[in-house]
Amino acid sequence: MLKIETVYSKDEAIRLDVFVSSEAEVSRSRAAQLIESGNVSVGGKTASKNTKLHKNDSIEISLPDLKEYDVKPENIPL
């Protein structure tokens, strides 16, 4: 599991899902899934995806390990 710990440093407020998306380099829908599953905390507390971040908020993002799939090609007639 990869953990990203950061502090929001801009003056303007921003939604949590937008910030997580850019910081973790994932889509906004994936960011929303991470937030809803409790893998993102703001100031040590879980938050919703539309939480507004303000200057000096501390954010912790936990990215679960990717699953490896054993997929093999199948010879099918076209």
N, C-alpha and C positions, 0 to 999 in steps of 0.2 A: 504494500500500500504506500502510495506517495502522498506526503503531506506538504502542503504549501501554507506557510504562515506569512501574513503580510499586514500592513497597516495602510488604510486608505488615506491618501495625503492631499487630495484636491479640495478646493473650497466649495465647489458645487456638489449638491446631493446627487446620488445615482442609485438606481435600483440594484439590489443584490444580485439578481440573475444576470444582469448586463455585466457587472463587475466580474463575477465568477466565470462567465463565458470568455471574457477577454484574458483574464489572469491565468486560467487553466487551459486556454486554447481549445475549448469545446463549443458546441452549438448552444444556443440559449435553451433549447428544449432539454439537452443533456444537463445543462447547468441547473435547470428547474428540477430535474429528477434527483440530482445530487443533493439539492437543498431540501426537497421533500423527504428524502430518505434519511436525513439527519447527518449527512456527511459534510455539512457546512455550518460553522458557528460564527456568530458575531459577538465579540466580547465574552466568549465562553458559553453563550446561550444559543440554542437553535433559533432560527428565524424563518420567516416566509420569504418566498421569492420576490415579493414586491416591497420588502423592507428597504427603506432609504438609508444609504450609507452616508455618514457625515465625516468630516475631517477627523483624523486620529482614531477611527474605529478599527479595532483589530479583528482580522478575519482569518479563520483556519479552514482550509479546504482539504478533505481527505479523498484522494482518488483511488478507488478500488483497483486491484490488479486486473488486467485484461484476461478474459478467458481464452484459452487456446482450444481451437476446434480441430478435430481430426477429420477433415473432409477430403474425400478422394474422388477423382473424376470417374464418371460412369459413361461407358460407351453405349450410346443409344442411337438408333437410326433416325436420321432427319428426313 
